[in-house]
Amino acid sequence: TLTGSINPTGTNTAVPGTNTLFLSELSIGDEIVVSGETRVIDGITSNTAATVSAAWGSDLANDTTPDCNPTALVDVIIN
């Protein structure tokens, strides 16, 4: 669960946070789950502003327990 709350308004790609820590808790490519909708993080501009790669379906309820599914790092070994 991420710190703070997220309250997307409208069908756009903005991820507006309140008391969030996007710079330290999210990375480009992570999946974020807000009010049951899952999107991929496309950009992070501050601790309270990020964007996703596809628009939210509608106005979503203020989610006080948003989740993040981090992108797994893959090690490639070349012999």
Secondary structure as UniProt FT lines:
FT   STRAND          5..6
FT   STRAND          14..18
FT   HELIX           22..25
FT   TURN            28..29
FT   STRAND          31..34
FT   TURN            35..36
FT   STRAND          37..46
FT   TURN            47..48
FT   STRAND          49..52
FT   STRAND          67..69
//
